[in-house]
């Protein structure tokens, strides 16, 4: 018995010593910014101390830079490889006023500033930035407040306009943080591979997150409120100096909205007093689209008081192999779904017009939608192989018989936005320049009487319309076609089965 007790005591001692050693090693990898001079009172500039802590961690091979509760006034924070920046609950990084005294980095010379705007062309002019890094994280339950950041282009040396900017990095994690008033971009990731963004909240004045020329990306469980610009936006600009697709991306379990800025994080969810206001919010692919988009999945997301889904390629890229499913939308201020192939061609002169093909959108409920679904290619460059399935739509309505006769402009070189096309001659679905369209199990309704057709097809070839029901009123037919061939109906629109006559 005595021997067994002695053995147990020795085991406990050894375990304690091992635990103490592990704790000591653990502590040596934690770099508290207050130990490097940070004050956290919201008055003194703390970015120099934060950068000292990052440098110390990097010099030891990596570790966690810990920002405890407090208010940290800051200029540019420069990330390093093998670093986790941990912003604790109750900690706020506050972007100071943009000037040289507040230690913001200037715009760097980049490989190309010709084919995208200034915001997409520079990265060092940010609150938190990293370039050519690997294995880096921004974590914690704290807040990044871009209070002093600009929200647009400003001429001069001091131009900080992004909360987080990452350029040519890999193995990046951003999780659990909140961003308020993030400037031009809350998160801008350009040429970043193996990127995970999880469980963040953004309530911001421009774009929530832009994922540009990135591969192997997972965005999950995020809420983005961005009334004045896009919420979650995939892009493929020319900012790397060459065209590179954004590909292998999943976006799941996310919410996007367009409530007044600040009212999302404080829980008041205020809306604009202007009835004509069209908050943006939404999930979008484009507009920058030199490299295109491939192998994209969007699922289990909600849209609330904002614009709808937008899939756009207008600068020569291929947009292909996209699946979107299980989406609910309420109070959508333009089109619930917008698919656009155009020829803006903001890029090298030798680029060819791109393609938009192989897209499946299913299991959608959209209520109180202002404008019809709009699917449009351009003449001789058709959108191809599009399937809309198991969709229930409720539109505002109020369209007139005169609007049903309206000619829709092509705008093939214009900025791709549903509003620019004006009032459409259909209240539910308008498709033009499409080859291969399948509408399956779709229920189209208006909330106020609409005298336009539910569906209009112009220059559409090979469309299968099956199990589609749609309200129509007055002399408007459920479906109108022109310049179209092989439009096949099956148990749809209270019309006989078979090929629809032109």
C-alpha positions in Angstrom: 0.0 0.0 0.0 2.8 2.4 1.0 4.6 1.7 -2.3 1.4 2.5 -4.3 1.0 5.8 -2.4 4.6 6.7 -3.1 4.2 5.9 -6.7 1.1 8.1 -6.9 2.8 11.0 -5.2 5.8 10.8 -7.5 3.5 10.7 -10.5 1.6 13.8 -9.3 4.9 15.6 -8.8 6.2 14.7 -12.3 2.9 15.7 -13.8 3.0 19.0 -12.0 6.5 19.7 -13.1 5.6 18.8 -16.7 2.5 21.1 -16.5 4.6 23.9 -15.1 7.2 23.5 -17.9 4.4 23.5 -20.5 2.9 26.7 -18.8 6.3 28.3 -18.9 6.8 27.5 -22.6 3.3 28.6 -23.3 3.9 31.9 -21.6 7.1 32.5 -23.5 5.0 32.4 -26.8 2.6 35.1 -25.6 3.6 38.7 -26.3 1.4 41.1 -24.3 1.5 44.5 -26.0 1.4 46.2 -22.7 4.8 44.8 -21.9 6.1 46.6 -25.0 4.7 50.0 -24.0 1.0 50.0 -25.1 -1.2 52.0 -22.8 -4.7 51.2 -24.1 -6.4 54.4 -23.0 -7.6 55.6 -26.4 -5.5 58.7 -26.2 -1.9 57.6 -26.6 -0.8 56.1 -29.9 -0.2 52.4 -29.3 0.7 51.1 -32.8 4.4 51.4 -32.2 4.2 49.2 -29.1 2.0 46.7 -31.0 4.5 46.5 -33.8 7.3 46.0 -31.3 5.4 43.0 -29.8 4.9 41.6 -33.3 8.7 42.0 -34.1 9.6 40.3 -30.8 7.3 37.4 -31.6 8.7 37.1 -35.1 12.3 37.1 -33.9 11.5 34.1 -31.7 10.0 32.2 -34.5 6.4 33.1 -33.9 3.7 33.3 -31.3 0.6 35.2 -30.2 0.6 38.9 -29.9 -2.0 39.5 -27.1 -4.0 42.7 -27.0 -5.9 42.7 -23.6 -9.0 44.8 -22.9 -8.6 48.5 -23.5 -8.8 51.1 -26.2 -5.7 51.1 -28.5 -5.3 54.2 -30.7 -3.4 53.0 -33.7 -1.7 53.8 -37.0 -0.5 51.0 -39.3 0.0 47.5 -37.7 2.4 45.4 -39.7 1.8 41.7 -39.5 4.6 39.1 -39.8 4.6 35.3 -40.6 3.9 32.8 -37.9 2.0 35.4 -35.9 -1.4 35.4 -34.3 -2.8 38.8 -33.5 -5.3 38.1 -30.7 -7.7 40.9 -29.8 -9.3 40.0 -26.5 -12.9 40.6 -25.4 -13.1 44.2 -24.4 -10.2 45.3 -26.6 -10.7 47.9 -29.3 -8.1 48.8 -32.0 -9.1 52.3 -33.0 -7.9 53.8 -36.3 -6.3 57.2 -35.5 -6.8 60.2 -37.7 -4.9 59.7 -40.9 -1.7 61.8 -40.8 2.1 61.3 -40.7 2.2 61.8 -36.9 -0.1 58.8 -36.4 2.4 56.5 -38.1 0.4 55.3 -41.1 2.3 53.7 -43.9 2.2 55.3 -47.3 0.9 53.8 -50.5 3.5 51.4 -51.9 4.5 51.1 -55.5 2.7 48.0 -56.8 2.9 46.0 -60.0 -0.1 47.6 -61.6 -2.5 50.5 -60.9 -4.0 50.7 -64.4 -6.9 48.2 -64.5 -8.5 48.6 -61.0 -9.1 51.5 -58.7 -6.7 52.8 -56.1 -8.3 50.8 -53.3 -7.5 47.5 -55.0 -4.0 48.7 -56.1 -2.4 49.5 -52.7 -2.2 47.6 -49.4 0.2 49.2 -47.0 -2.1 52.2 -46.5 -4.2 50.2 -44.0 -4.8 49.9 -40.3 -3.6 46.3 -40.3 -1.7 44.9 -43.3 0.6 42.0 -44.4 2.5 41.2 -47.6 4.1 37.9 -48.7 3.3 36.3 -45.4 2.5 32.7 -44.4 0.8 31.2 -41.3 -0.8 34.4 -39.9 -4.0 34.9 -37.9 -6.2 37.7 -36.6 -8.3 36.3 -33.8 -10.3 37.1 -30.7 -13.6 38.6 -29.6 -12.4 42.2 -29.7 -13.3 45.0 -32.1 -11.5 46.8 -34.9 -12.9 50.3 -35.3 -11.8 52.1 -38.4 -12.7 55.4 -37.0 -10.2 57.6 -38.8 -9.9 55.7 -42.0 -10.9 57.2 -45.3 -13.7 55.5 -47.3 -12.5 56.4 -50.8 -9.5 57.6 -52.8 -7.7 60.5 -51.3 -4.8 62.2 -53.1 -1.7 62.5 -51.0 0.8 60.4 -49.1 -1.4 59.6 -46.1 -4.3 57.7 -47.6 -5.2 54.9 -45.2 -8.5 53.5 -46.2 -8.7 49.8 -45.2 -9.1 48.0 -41.9 -7.3 44.8 -42.9 -5.3 44.3 -46.2 -3.4 41.1 -47.1 -1.4 40.7 -50.3 0.2 37.5 -51.7 -0.1 35.5 -48.5 -1.0 31.9 -47.7 -2.4 30.0 -44.7 -4.4 32.9 -43.2 -7.1 32.7 -40.5 -9.4 35.5 -39.5 -11.9 34.5 -36.8 -14.3 35.9 -34.2 -13.5 39.6 -34.5 -15.9 42.4 -35.2 -15.2 45.3 -37.5 -17.0 48.7 -37.2 -16.6 51.4 -39.9 -13.9 49.6 -41.8 -13.2 52.2 -44.5 -13.1 51.3 -48.2 -12.6 47.7 -47.3 -13.2 46.0 -43.9 -11.1 43.1 -45.2 -9.2 43.1 -48.6 -7.5 39.8 -49.4 -5.6 39.8 -52.7 -3.7 36.8 -54.0 -4.3 35.0 -50.7 -4.5 31.2 -50.7 -5.7 28.9 -48.0 -7.8 31.6 -46.4 -10.4 31.0 -43.7 -12.7 33.7 -42.5 -15.0 32.5 -39.7 -17.6 33.9 -37.3 -16.8 37.6 -37.8 -19.2 40.5 -37.6 -18.9 43.6 -39.8 -20.9 46.8 -39.6 -19.2 49.1 -42.1 -19.4 52.0 -44.5 -18.1 50.4 -47.7 -17.3 46.8 -48.7 -17.3 44.3 -45.9 -14.9 41.8 -47.4 -13.3 41.6 -50.8 -11.7 38.3 -51.8 -9.6 39.0 -54.9 -7.6 36.5 -57.0 -7.6 34.0 -54.1 -7.7 30.2 -54.0 -9.0 27.7 -51.5 -11.1 30.0 -49.4 -13.7 29.3 -46.7 -16.0 32.0 -45.4 -18.5 30.7 -42.8 -20.8 31.9 -40.0 -20.2 35.6 -40.8 -22.6 38.6 -40.6 -21.9 41.6 -42.8 -23.9 44.8 -42.7 -22.8 47.2 -45.4 -25.5 49.6 -46.5 -23.3 51.6 -49.0 -21.4 48.8 -50.8 -21.1 45.0 -51.1 -21.1 42.7 -48.1 -19.2 39.6 -49.2 -17.6 40.1 -52.6 -15.4 37.9 -54.7 -13.2 39.6 -57.3 -10.5 38.8 -59.8 -8.7 42.0 -60.6 -5.4 42.7 -62.3 -3.8 43.8 -59.0 -1.2 40.9 -59.1 0.0 42.1 -62.5 -1.7 39.2 -64.3 -5.1 37.7 -64.6 -5.7 35.0 -61.9 -9.0 33.3 -61.1 -10.7 33.3 -57.7 -11.4 29.6 -57.3 -12.3 26.8 -54.9 -14.4 29.0 -52.6 -17.2 28.1 -50.2 -19.4 30.7 -48.5 -21.8 29.2 -46.0 -24.0 30.1 -43.0 -23.6 33.9 -43.6 -25.9 36.9 -43.2 -25.7 40.0 -45.3 -27.8 43.2 -44.8 -28.0 46.9 -45.5 -29.2 48.5 -42.2 -27.9 51.9 -41.3 -24.2 51.7 -40.4 -23.7 51.1 -36.7 -27.2 49.9 -36.1 -26.3 46.3 -36.7 -23.7 45.9 -34.0 -25.8 47.9 -31.5 -28.9 45.8 -32.2 -31.2 48.6 -33.4 -31.3 47.5 -37.1 -32.4 51.0 -38.3 -33.4 51.6 -41.9 -33.1 54.7 -44.1 -35.9 57.2 -44.0 -35.6 57.6 -47.8 -38.1 55.1 -49.5 -35.9 55.2 -52.6 -32.7 54.3 -50.8 -31.3 51.0 -52.2 -28.8 49.6 -49.6 -26.3 47.2 -51.1 -25.3 44.5 -48.6 -25.4 41.4 -50.8 -23.1 38.6 -52.0 -21.5 39.3 -55.3 -19.0 37.9 -57.8 -17.5 40.9 -59.7 -17.2 43.6 -60.9 -13.4 43.2 -61.2 -13.3 40.0 -63.3 -10.1 39.8 -65.3 -9.3 36.3 -64.0 -12.8 35.0 -63.5 -14.4 32.7 -60.9 -14.3 28.9 -60.8 -15.6 26.2 -58.5 -17.7 28.4 -56.2 -20.3 27.2 -53.6 -22.6 29.5 -51.7 -25.1 28.0 -49.3 -27.3 28.5 -46.3 -27.2 32.3 -46.3 -29.7 35.1 -45.6 -30.2 38.5 -47.3 -32.1 41.2 -45.4 -32.9 44.7 -46.6 -30.2 44.8 -49.3 -29.6 43.9 -52.9 -29.7 40.3 -54.2 -27.1 37.9 -55.6 -24.9 39.2 -58.4 -22.7 37.1 -60.6 -20.8 39.3 -63.1 -18.0 38.8 -65.5 -17.3 41.8 -67.7 -13.5 42.0 -68.0 -12.6 38.8 -69.9 -12.7 36.2 -67.2 -14.5 32.8 -67.1 -17.3 32.6 -64.6 -18.1 28.9 -64.4 -19.1 26.0 -62.2 -21.0 27.8 -59.5 -23.6 26.3 -57.2 -25.8 28.4 -55.0 -28.4 26.8 -52.7 -30.5 27.3 -49.6 -30.9 31.1 -49.6 -33.6 33.2 -48.1 -34.1 36.9 -48.9 -36.4 39.6 -47.6 -36.9 43.2 -48.7 -34.6 43.1 -51.7 -34.1 46.5 -53.3 -33.2 45.5 -56.8 -33.0 42.0 -58.5 -33.0 38.9 -56.3 -30.6 37.3 -58.9 -28.5 39.0 -61.5 -26.3 37.1 -63.9 -24.3 39.3 -66.3 -21.8 38.6 -69.1 -20.5 41.9 -70.5 -17.7 43.5 -72.4 -16.4 46.4 -70.2 -13.0 44.9 -70.7 -11.1 46.9 -68.2 -7.8 45.1 -68.7 -5.0 44.4 -71.3 -6.1 45.1 -74.9 -5.5 41.6 -76.0 -8.0 40.0 -73.6 -11.0 38.2 -75.1 -14.6 38.5 -73.9 -15.2 36.0 -71.2 -17.9 33.4 -70.6 -20.6 32.8 -68.0 -21.6 29.1 -67.9 -22.6 26.2 -65.7 -24.4 27.8 -62.9 -27.1 26.1 -60.7 -29.2 28.2 -58.3 -31.7 26.3 -56.1 -33.8 26.3 -53.0 -34.4 30.1 -52.9 -37.2 32.0 -51.1 -37.3 35.8 -51.8 -40.0 38.0 -50.4 -40.8 41.6 -51.2 -38.4 41.9 -54.1 -38.4 45.1 -56.2 -37.1 43.9 -59.6 -37.1 40.8 -61.8 -34.4 38.2 -62.0 -32.1 39.4 -64.7 -30.0 37.1 -66.8 -28.2 38.7 -69.7 -25.3 38.0 -72.0 -24.5 40.1 -75.0 -25.1 39.5 -78.7 -22.9 36.7 -80.0 -21.6 36.0 -76.5 -24.4 34.1 -74.7 -24.7 33.1 -71.1 -24.8 29.2 -71.1 -26.2 26.3 -69.1 -28.1 28.1 -66.3 -30.5 26.2 -64.0 -32.9 27.8 -61.6 -34.6 25.3 -59.4 -37.1 25.1 -56.5 -37.5 28.9 -56.1 -40.4 30.9 -54.6 -40.5 34.6 -55.4 -42.7 37.4 -54.2 -42.3 40.7 -56.1 -43.6 44.1 -55.2 -45.5 44.4 -58.5 -47.3 47.6 -59.8 -45.8 47.3 -63.3 -47.8 48.7 -66.2 -48.7 47.5 -69.7 -46.5 50.3 -71.2 -43.5 48.9 -69.2 -44.2 45.5 -70.7 -43.4 46.9 -74.1 -40.2 48.7 -73.1 -36.9 48.0 -75.0 -34.1 47.1 -72.6 -30.7 48.7 -73.5 -27.8 46.4 -74.1 -25.2 48.4 -72.1 -22.6 45.8 -73.0 -19.7 48.0 -72.0 -21.3 49.6 -69.0 -20.9 49.0 -65.3 -22.9 45.8 -64.4 -25.7 46.7 -62.1 -29.4 45.7 -62.4 -30.6 49.3 -61.9 -28.8 50.6 -65.0 -31.1 48.6 -67.3 -34.2 50.4 -66.0 -37.6 48.9 -65.6 -37.8 45.5 -67.2 -40.6 44.2 -69.4 -41.2 41.3 -67.0 -41.9 41.4 -63.3 -40.5 37.9 -62.5 -37.7 36.8 -64.8 -36.1 38.6 -67.8 -33.6 36.5 -69.8 -31.7 37.7 -72.9 -28.8 36.2 -75.0 -28.9 32.8 -73.2 -28.2 29.4 -74.6 -29.5 26.6 -72.3 -31.8 27.8 -69.5 -33.7 25.5 -67.2 -36.5 26.8 -65.0 -37.7 24.0 -62.7 -40.3 24.1 -59.9 -40.5 27.9 -59.7 -43.4 29.9 -58.2 -43.6 33.5 -59.3 -46.0 36.0 -57.5 -46.7 39.7 -57.3 -47.8 41.5 -54.2 -49.5 44.3 -56.1 -51.1 43.8 -59.4 -48.6 43.8 -62.3 -49.5 44.1 -65.9 -46.2 42.8 -67.3 -45.6 39.1 -68.2 -44.1 37.0 -65.4 -41.3 35.8 -67.7 -39.8 37.4 -70.8 -37.2 35.7 -73.0 -35.3 37.5 -75.8 -32.7 35.7 -77.9 -32.9 32.6 -75.8 -32.2 29.2 -77.2 -33.0 25.8 -75.6 -35.0 26.7 -72.5 -36.8 24.0 -70.5 -39.7 25.4 -68.4 -41.2 22.7 -66.1 -43.4 22.9 -63.1 -43.4 26.7 -63.2 -46.4 28.6 -62.0 -46.8 32.4 -62.2 -49.5 35.0 -61.5 -50.4 37.3 -64.4 -53.1 39.9 -64.7 -55.0 41.9 -67.3 -53.9 41.1 -70.9 -50.4 40.1 -69.9 -49.4 36.5 -70.6 -47.5 34.4 -68.2 -44.6 34.2 -70.6 -43.5 36.3 -73.6 -40.7 35.2 -76.1 -39.0 37.0 -79.0 -36.1 36.0 -81.2 -36.0 32.7 -79.2 -36.0 29.0 -80.2 -36.7 25.7 -78.6 -38.6 27.0 -75.6 -40.2 23.8 -74.2 -43.0 23.8 -71.6 -43.9 20.9 -69.3 -46.8 21.3 -66.8 -46.1 25.0 -66.6 -47.9 28.4 -66.8 -51.3 26.9 -67.4 -50.2 26.2 -71.0 -50.1 23.0 -73.1 -46.9 20.9 -73.0 -44.6 21.2 -75.9 -42.5 23.7 -77.9 -43.7 27.2 -77.5 -44.4 28.9 -80.7 -42.3 32.1 -81.4 
